[in-house]
């Protein structure tokens, strides 16, 4: 095998998949796929609002065009980003459903019609500016979003969206017909085609399965007379959205306060969507990311108020599409944003997209929304359910979310001020998870963060660590490293520790201050990447978990042979196994390319590189150890970085 090509690979793959730009053709196709998946949800808010406050059809058409135009701008801001605005993840922006009821109430209180719209826009502009300014302060609450909260919120988002898909399956809106067999056939046919493409195709065709399903379903419905594009002929070619089209905004204190509450709630939903997308694209989410996402929400909302649209938030619908297709590039979303702007400026294009039958959209939505719930379940798999408090948090938040999702009429039983919370299963479930997590894991704990053990049962806190004998200390922290325990034993001699970070520093010092002989002994204890012992679980639980996170325990014969080739070449040259912190590597190809590149290094450099990788691996295991005992503290310690212990 020629090693010249592998030497180039690491440089070509240094970009995170999120930042990679697909070829122009694929970029356009992926962007259109996101647009079609997004369209129905994007226009439903102006349709509902216009019907409730008495707007004309002409005014509704302008609202839809303005909504799509501003959605495109907002999506580009969120995905591309500038300064400290935009999370730079593949997240589309859309009008939040949470705002529908408050906006209707605001408009009707002002007399309805365009007069009501002006009061809505005044409140939207101020609420957007407020959200932009509070973003860095809200992001400090990230410590209240451990896996038990983010997993619950993401699962709730996926489950709460399924009734929306079900509504489309049976006809959608004013065309509901649950007994129509054709509607069900279109939905199941679309869903079945998506599943079959995911099963039998790989590469590009698998990533456009949703687009193919939507197009095939629409063509079939059109051929059978169940889809019409008559509105295309009636639509104009150009429809420019101008600022303050309906007049200058009006400002009402009550309306502004109501809209600020909406934006605070959507900030929680955005946080959940950002964490969900981070899980999918394997990118760690921190305070700065949350602040950037919420700033983008605030800026987009302000722009929406100026361009005759409404409050914006991350659209969970498209999170499921990212997971389903595994196309992680944020530039795909930016392309979708460009197409949305185009559709907003060309009403005929919007009419074509609007011609997709509801059952076809519903079939695709079933796959996408359920996929969001699966991401939440994956996140919850990291939660310690031996701790009954976590069971209570997840069960209560899911239960309340499903209550108002399945029986939306319960909102009429609560006071008016509470209807904004009880009007959405996502809102109620998210707030419940956050509050219960704070009550169970944060309030009234005076002894400091637990370091190990199951919460409520045999917790070991910093004071306990400082009073341990050496055997107890080694038994507690020995799993951070493979093989010999001298790192942990040497760190033990540096007690007492003043904080968790001091314990981290002691472990790090012990690792790097050891003799070269000790270090090589430690390196030799790490199993080969993708070896049979790891797949069978005989190399140790920690190694299996680590390598399993990168899929190295489920290799095909071809991948196994390729990985074996590079690890063997590495060991033959340096005398110890290729050690890579696979949790920081985006995929197997990157790991293999990195391995081949490292075979060209000097033995001294690789000795140092192996120690750094061991430190990274131990750092992740330390975070897991802390996370198992104290989710709040785990979120707080994320800031120490990947290369520390």
BATOR-106674 format. One line per 4 residues: number of its first residue (from 1); their letters; for each residue x, y negated, z of C-alpha. Coordinates in steps of 0.5 Angstrom, whole numbers, plus 2048, in hexadecimal, padded with zeros to 3 digits. Layout:
NUM) A) X/Y/Z | ...
//
This chain:
1) XXXX) 800/800/800 | 803/7F9/7FE | 803/7F5/804 | 804/7EE/800
5) XXXX) 7FC/7EE/7FF | 7FB/7EF/807 | 7FF/7E9/809 | 7FB/7E5/805
9) XXXX) 7F4/7E7/808 | 7F5/7E4/80F | 7F6/7DD/80C | 7F0/7DF/808
13) XXXX) 7EB/7E1/80E | 7ED/7DC/813 | 7E7/7D8/812 | 7E1/7DB/816
17) XXXX) 7DB/7DE/812 | 7D7/7D8/814 | 7DC/7D3/810 | 7DD/7D7/80A
21) XXXX) 7DA/7D4/804 | 7D7/7D9/7FF | 7D8/7D9/7F7 | 7D3/7D4/7F4
25) XXXX) 7CE/7D9/7F2 | 7CD/7DD/7F8 | 7CD/7D6/7FC | 7C7/7D4/7F8
29) XXXX) 7C3/7DB/7F8 | 7C4/7DB/800 | 7C2/7D4/801 | 7BC/7D5/7FD
33) XXXX) 7BA/7DC/801 | 7BB/7D7/807 | 7B6/7D2/804 | 7B1/7D7/802
37) XXXX) 7B1/7DA/809 | 7B1/7D4/80C | 7AB/7D0/808 | 7A5/7D3/80B
41) XXXX) 7A7/7D1/812 | 7AA/7CA/810 | 7A3/7C8/80D | 79E/7CA/812
45) XXXX) 79F/7C5/817 | 79D/7BF/812 | 797/7C3/810 | 795/7C4/817
49) XXXX) 796/7BD/819 | 793/7BA/813 | 78C/7BE/814 | 78C/7BD/81B
53) XXXX) 78D/7B5/81B | 789/7B4/814 | 78E/7B3/80F | 78C/7B3/807
57) XXXX) 78F/7B8/802 | 794/7B3/7FF | 796/7B1/806 | 797/7B8/808
61) XXXX) 79B/7B9/801 | 7A0/7B4/803 | 7A1/7B6/80A | 7A3/7BD/807
65) XXXX) 7A8/7BA/803 | 7AB/7B6/808 | 7AB/7BC/80D | 7AF/7C0/808
69) XXXX) 7B4/7BA/806 | 7B5/7B9/80D | 7B6/7C0/80F | 7BB/7C0/80A
73) XXXX) 7BF/7BA/80D | 7BE/7BD/814 | 7C1/7C4/811 | 7C7/7C1/80E
77) XXXX) 7C9/7BD/814 | 7C8/7C3/819 | 7CC/7C8/814 | 7D1/7C4/811
81) XXXX) 7D2/7BF/817 | 7D6/7B9/818 | 7D9/7B6/81E | 7D6/7B9/824
85) XXXX) 7CF/7BA/821 | 7CD/7C1/81E | 7CF/7C8/821 | 7D2/7CA/81A
89) XXXX) 7CE/7D0/81A | 7CA/7D3/815 | 7C3/7D0/818 | 7BE/7CD/814
93) XXXX) 7BA/7C7/817 | 7B2/7C7/817 | 7AD/7C3/81A | 7AB/7C6/821
97) XXXX) 7A5/7C9/823 | 7A5/7C7/82A | 7A3/7C0/827 | 79D/7C2/824
101) XXXX) 798/7C1/82A | 79B/7BB/82D | 79C/7B7/826 | 794/7B9/825
105) XXXX) 792/7B6/82B | 797/7B0/82A | 794/7AE/824 | 78C/7AF/826
109) XXXX) 78D/7AB/82C | 790/7A5/827 | 789/7A6/822 | 78C/7AC/81E
113) XXXX) 78E/7AB/816 | 794/7A7/814 | 793/7A3/81B | 795/7A9/81F
117) XXXX) 79A/7AB/81A | 79E/7A4/81C | 79D/7A5/823 | 7A0/7AC/822
121) XXXX) 7A6/7AA/81E | 7A8/7A4/824 | 7A8/7AA/829 | 7AC/7AE/824
125) XXXX) 7B1/7A9/823 | 7B2/7A8/82B | 7B2/7AF/82D | 7B7/7B0/827
129) XXXX) 7BC/7AB/82A | 7BB/7AD/831 | 7BD/7B5/82F | 7C3/7B2/82B
133) XXXX) 7C5/7AF/832 | 7C4/7B4/837 | 7C7/7BA/833 | 7CE/7BA/837
137) XXXX) 7CA/7BA/83D | 7C5/7BF/83B | 7CB/7C4/839 | 7CE/7C4/840
141) XXXX) 7C8/7C8/841 | 7CB/7CE/83D | 7CD/7D1/844 | 7C6/7D3/845
145) XXXX) 7C6/7D7/83E | 7C9/7DD/840 | 7C7/7E4/83C | 7C1/7E5/840
149) XXXX) 7BE/7DE/83E | 7C1/7DE/837 | 7BF/7E5/835 | 7B8/7E4/838
153) XXXX) 7B7/7DD/834 | 7B9/7E0/82E | 7B5/7E7/82E | 7AF/7E2/830
157) XXXX) 7B0/7DE/82A | 7B0/7E4/825 | 7AA/7E7/829 | 7A6/7E1/829
161) XXXX) 7A7/7DF/821 | 7A4/7E6/81F | 79D/7E4/820 | 79F/7DE/81B
165) XXXX) 7A1/7E4/816 | 79B/7E8/818 | 797/7E2/816 | 79A/7E2/80F
169) XXXX) 799/7E9/80E | 792/7E8/80F | 791/7E2/80A | 793/7DC/80E
173) XXXX) 790/7D6/810 | 789/7D5/80D | 78A/7DC/809 | 789/7E1/80F
177) XXXX) 787/7E7/80C | 789/7ED/811 | 785/7F2/80D | 788/7F0/806
181) XXXX) 78C/7F7/804 | 790/7F3/7FF | 793/7EE/804 | 796/7F4/808
185) XXXX) 799/7F7/802 | 79C/7F1/800 | 79F/7F0/807 | 7A1/7F7/808
189) XXXX) 7A4/7F7/801 | 7A8/7F1/802 | 7AB/7F4/809 | 7AC/7FB/805
193) XXXX) 7B0/7F8/800 | 7B4/7F4/805 | 7B6/7FA/809 | 7B7/7FE/803
197) XXXX) 7BC/7F9/800 | 7C0/7F9/807 | 7C0/801/807 | 7C2/802/800
201) XXXX) 7C6/7FC/7FE | 7CD/7F9/800 | 7D0/7F2/7FF | 7CC/7EC/7FC
205) XXXX) 7C6/7F0/7FA | 7C5/7F2/801 | 7C6/7EB/804 | 7C0/7E8/7FF
209) XXXX) 7BB/7EE/801 | 7B6/7E8/804 | 7B7/7E4/7FE | 7B6/7EA/7F9
213) XXXX) 7B0/7EC/7FD | 7AC/7E5/7FD | 7AD/7E5/7F6 | 7AB/7EC/7F4
217) XXXX) 7A5/7EB/7F9 | 7A3/7E5/7F6 | 7A4/7E7/7EE | 79F/7ED/7F0
221) XXXX) 79A/7E9/7F3 | 79A/7E4/7ED | 799/7EA/7E9 | 793/7ED/7EC
225) XXXX) 790/7E6/7ED | 791/7E5/7F4 | 796/7DF/7F3 | 795/7D8/7F0
229) XXXX) 79A/7D3/7EE | 795/7CE/7EB | 797/7C9/7F0 | 79E/7C8/7EC
233) XXXX) 79A/7C5/7E7 | 796/7C0/7EB | 79D/7BE/7EF | 7A1/7B8/7ED
237) XXXX) 7A8/7B9/7EB | 7AB/7B4/7F0 | 7A9/7B2/7F7 | 7AE/7AD/7FA
241) XXXX) 7AD/7AD/802 | 7AE/7A6/804 | 7B0/7A3/80B | 7A9/7A1/80F
245) XXXX) 7A5/7A3/809 | 79F/7A3/80E | 7A1/79C/811 | 7A5/79A/817
249) XXXX) 7A5/79E/81D | 7A1/79D/823 | 7A4/79E/82A | 7A0/7A1/830
253) XXXX) 7A3/7A3/837 | 79E/7A8/838 | 7A0/7AB/831 | 7A7/7AA/832
257) XXXX) 7A7/7AE/838 | 7A3/7B4/835 | 7A8/7B4/82F | 7AE/7B4/834
261) XXXX) 7AB/7BA/838 | 7AA/7BE/831 | 7B2/7BC/82F | 7B4/7BF/836
265) XXXX) 7B0/7C5/835 | 7B3/7C6/82E | 7BA/7C5/830 | 7B9/7CB/834
269) XXXX) 7B7/7CF/82E | 7BC/7CC/82A | 7C1/7CF/82F | 7BE/7D6/82F
273) XXXX) 7BF/7D5/827 | 7C6/7D3/827 | 7C8/7D9/82C | 7C4/7DE/828
277) XXXX) 7C8/7DB/822 | 7CE/7DC/825 | 7CD/7E3/827 | 7CC/7E4/820
281) XXXX) 7D2/7E1/81D | 7D6/7E3/823 | 7D8/7DC/825 | 7D8/7DA/82C
285) XXXX) 7D4/7D4/82E | 7D6/7CF/833 | 7D4/7C8/836 | 7D6/7C4/830
289) XXXX) 7D2/7C9/82B | 7CC/7C8/82F | 7CD/7C0/82F | 7CE/7C0/828
293) XXXX) 7C8/7C4/826 | 7C4/7C0/82A | 7C7/7B9/828 | 7C5/7BC/821
297) XXXX) 7BE/7BD/823 | 7BD/7B6/826 | 7C0/7B3/81F | 7BC/7B7/81B
301) XXXX) 7B6/7B5/81F | 7B7/7AE/81F | 7B8/7AE/817 | 7B2/7B2/817
305) XXXX) 7AE/7AC/81A | 7B1/7A7/815 | 7AF/7AC/80F | 7A8/7AE/811
309) XXXX) 7AA/7B4/814 | 7AA/7B7/81B | 7AE/7BA/821 | 7B4/7BF/81E
313) XXXX) 7B7/7C5/822 | 7BB/7CC/81F | 7B6/7D0/81B | 7B6/7D7/81F
317) XXXX) 7B3/7DA/818 | 7BA/7DA/814 | 7BE/7DC/81A | 7BA/7E3/819
321) XXXX) 7BC/7E2/811 | 7C4/7E1/813 | 7C4/7E8/817 | 7C0/7EC/812
325) XXXX) 7C4/7EA/80C | 7CB/7E9/810 | 7CC/7E3/80C | 7D0/7DE/811
329) XXXX) 7D2/7D8/80D | 7CF/7D2/810 | 7D0/7CF/809 | 7CB/7D3/807
333) XXXX) 7C6/7CF/80B | 7C9/7C9/809 | 7C7/7CB/802 | 7C0/7CD/804
337) XXXX) 7C0/7C6/807 | 7C2/7C3/800 | 7BC/7C7/7FD | 7B7/7C5/802
341) XXXX) 7B9/7BD/800 | 7B8/7BF/7F9 | 7B1/7C2/7FA | 7AF/7BC/7FE
345) XXXX) 7B1/7B8/7F9 | 7AE/7BC/7F3 | 7A6/7BE/7F5 | 7A6/7C3/7EF
349) XXXX) 7AB/7C7/7F3 | 7A8/7C7/7F9 | 7A2/7C9/7F6 | 7A5/7CF/7F3
353) XXXX) 7A8/7D1/7FA | 7A1/7D0/7FD | 79E/7D5/7F8 | 7A1/7DB/7FB
357) XXXX) 79B/7DF/7FE | 79B/7DF/806 | 79B/7E7/806 | 7A2/7E7/803
361) XXXX) 7A4/7E2/807 | 7A2/7E6/80D | 7A5/7EC/80B | 7AC/7E9/80B
365) XXXX) 7AB/7E5/811 | 7A9/7EC/815 | 7B0/7EE/813 | 7B4/7E7/815
369) XXXX) 7B0/7E6/81C | 7B1/7ED/81E | 7B8/7EC/81D | 7B8/7E6/821
373) XXXX) 7B5/7EA/827 | 7BB/7F0/826 | 7C0/7EB/827 | 7BD/7E9/82D
377) XXXX) 7BD/7F0/82F | 7C4/7F1/82E | 7C6/7EB/832 | 7C2/7EE/838
381) XXXX) 7C6/7F4/837 | 7CB/7F0/83B | 7C7/7EF/841 | 7C8/7F3/847
385) XXXX) 7C1/7F6/848 | 7C3/7FA/84E | 7C2/7F3/851 | 7BA/7F2/852
389) XXXX) 7BA/7EB/852 | 7BC/7EB/84B | 7B6/7F0/849 | 7B2/7EB/84D
393) XXXX) 7B5/7E5/848 | 7B4/7E9/842 | 7AD/7EC/843 | 7AA/7E6/846
397) XXXX) 7AC/7E1/840 | 7AA/7E7/83B | 7A4/7E8/83E | 7A2/7E0/83E
401) XXXX) 7A4/7DF/837 | 7A0/7E5/835 | 79A/7E3/839 | 799/7DC/835
405) XXXX) 79B/7DF/82F | 796/7E4/82F | 791/7E0/832 | 792/7D9/830
409) XXXX) 78B/7D7/833 | 78E/7D7/83A | 791/7D0/839 | 78A/7CD/83A
413) XXXX) 78A/7D0/841 | 790/7CB/843 | 790/7C4/844 | 792/7BF/83E
417) XXXX) 799/7BE/840 | 79B/7C5/841 | 798/7C7/83A | 79E/7C5/836
421) XXXX) 7A2/7CB/83A | 79C/7D0/83A | 79B/7CE/832 | 7A1/7D2/830
425) XXXX) 7A3/7D9/832 | 7AA/7D7/830 | 7AA/7D1/835 | 7A7/7D4/83B
429) XXXX) 7AB/7DA/83A | 7B1/7D6/83A | 7B0/7D2/83F | 7AE/7D8/844
433) XXXX) 7B5/7DB/842 | 7B9/7D5/844 | 7B5/7D3/84A | 7B5/7DB/84D
437) XXXX) 7BC/7DB/84B | 7BE/7D5/84F | 7BA/7D7/855 | 7BD/7DE/856
441) XXXX) 7C4/7DD/854 | 7C5/7D6/855 | 7C2/7D3/85B | 7C3/7D5/862
445) XXXX) 7CA/7D8/861 | 7CF/7D5/866 | 7D5/7DA/865 | 7D7/7D9/85E
449) XXXX) 7D7/7DD/858 | 7D7/7E4/858 | 7DD/7E7/855 | 7DB/7EE/854
453) XXXX) 7D6/7F3/856 | 7CE/7F3/855 | 7CB/7ED/857 | 7C7/7EF/85E
457) XXXX) 7CB/7F5/85F | 7D2/7F6/861 | 7D4/7EF/85E | 7DB/7ED/85F
461) XXXX) 7DD/7E6/85F | 7E3/7E2/85F | 7E4/7E2/867 | 7E3/7EA/867
465) XXXX) 7E8/7EA/861 | 7ED/7E6/865 | 7EC/7EB/86B | 7ED/7F1/867
469) XXXX) 7F3/7F6/868 | 7F7/7F8/862 | 7F3/7FE/860 | 7EC/7FB/860
473) XXXX) 7EF/7F5/85C | 7F2/7FA/857 | 7EB/7FE/857 | 7E7/7F8/855
477) XXXX) 7EB/7F4/850 | 7EF/7FA/84D | 7EB/7FB/847 | 7ED/7F4/844
481) XXXX) 7F3/7F8/841 | 7F4/7FF/83E | 7F9/804/842 | 7FE/801/847
485) XXXX) 7FB/7FD/84D | 801/7F9/84E | 7FE/7F2/84B | 7F9/7F3/850
489) XXXX) 7FD/7F5/856 | 802/7EF/855 | 7FC/7EA/854 | 7FA/7ED/85B
493) XXXX) 800/7EA/85E | 7FE/7E3/85D | 7F8/7E3/861 | 7F4/7DF/864
497) XXXX) 7F1/7DC/85E | 7ED/7D6/85E | 7E9/7D7/858 | 7E7/7DB/853
501) XXXX) 7EC/7D7/84E | 7F1/7D9/853 | 7F0/7E0/853 | 7F0/7E0/84B
505) XXXX) 7F7/7DC/84B | 7FA/7E1/850 | 7F8/7E7/84B | 7FB/7E3/845
509) XXXX) 802/7E1/849 | 802/7E9/84B | 802/7EB/844 | 807/7E6/841
513) XXXX) 80C/7E6/846 | 80D/7EE/846 | 813/7F1/844 | 813/7F3/83C
517) XXXX) 813/7FA/83E | 80D/7F9/842 | 809/7F6/83D | 80B/7FB/838
521) XXXX) 808/800/83C | 802/7FC/83D | 802/7FB/835 | 802/803/834
525) XXXX) 7FC/804/838 | 7F8/801/833 | 7F4/806/82F | 7F5/805/827
529) XXXX) 7EF/801/824 | 7EA/805/821 | 7ED/80C/824 | 7E9/812/825
533) XXXX) 7EA/811/82D | 7E6/80A/82D | 7E1/80D/828 | 7E0/813/82D
537) XXXX) 7E0/80E/833 | 7E6/812/836 | 7EB/80C/835 | 7E7/809/83B
541) XXXX) 7E1/805/83C | 7E4/7FE/83B | 7E7/800/834 | 7E1/803/832
545) XXXX) 7DD/7FD/833 | 7E2/7F8/830 | 7E3/7FC/82A | 7DC/7FD/829
549) XXXX) 7DA/7F6/829 | 7DE/7F5/822 | 7DB/7FC/820 | 7E2/800/820
553) XXXX) 7DE/806/824 | 7D9/807/81D | 7DE/807/818 | 7DD/80A/811
557) XXXX) 7E3/80F/80F | 7E5/80A/80A | 7E6/804/80F | 7E9/809/814
561) XXXX) 7EE/80B/80F | 7F0/804/80E | 7F0/802/815 | 7F4/808/817
565) XXXX) 7F9/806/811 | 7FB/7FF/814 | 7FB/801/81B | 800/807/819
569) XXXX) 804/802/816 | 804/7FD/81B | 806/803/821 | 80C/806/81C
573) XXXX) 80F/7FF/81C | 80E/7FC/823 | 80D/802/827 | 807/800/82A
577) XXXX) 7FF/800/828 | 7FC/7FA/824 | 7F9/7F6/829 | 7F3/7F1/827
581) XXXX) 7EE/7EE/82B | 7E8/7F0/827 | 7E3/7EC/82A | 7E6/7E6/827
585) XXXX) 7E7/7E9/820 | 7E1/7E8/81B | 7E1/7EF/818 | 7E5/7F5/816
589) XXXX) 7E8/7F2/810 | 7EB/7EC/814 | 7EE/7F1/819 | 7F1/7F5/814
593) XXXX) 7F4/7EF/810 | 7F7/7ED/817 | 7FA/7F3/818 | 7FE/7F4/811
597) XXXX) 800/7EC/812 | 803/7EE/819 | 807/7F4/816 | 80B/7EE/813
601) XXXX) 80D/7EB/81A | 813/7EC/81E | 813/7F1/824 | 814/7EB/829
605) XXXX) 80E/7E7/826 | 80A/7ED/826 | 80B/7EF/82D | 809/7E8/82F
609) XXXX) 803/7E8/82A | 801/7EF/82D | 801/7EC/834 | 7FD/7E6/832
613) XXXX) 7F7/7EB/82F | 7F8/7EF/836 | 7F6/7E8/839 | 7F0/7E7/835
617) XXXX) 7ED/7EE/836 | 7EE/7ED/83D | 7EB/7E6/83D | 7E5/7E9/83A
621) XXXX) 7E4/7EF/83F | 7E5/7EA/844 | 7DF/7E6/842 | 7DB/7EC/841
625) XXXX) 7DD/7EE/848 | 7DB/7E7/84B | 7D5/7E7/846 | 7D2/7EE/849
629) XXXX) 7D2/7EB/850 | 7D0/7E3/84F | 7CD/7E1/848 | 7CE/7DA/84B
633) XXXX) 7D5/7DA/84C | 7D6/7DE/846 | 7D4/7D8/842 | 7D8/7D3/845
637) XXXX) 7DE/7D7/844 | 7DD/7D7/83D | 7E1/7D1/83C | 7E8/7D4/83E
641) XXXX) 7E9/7D6/837 | 7EB/7DD/833 | 7F2/7DD/835 | 7F1/7DD/83C
645) X) 7F0/7E3/841
//
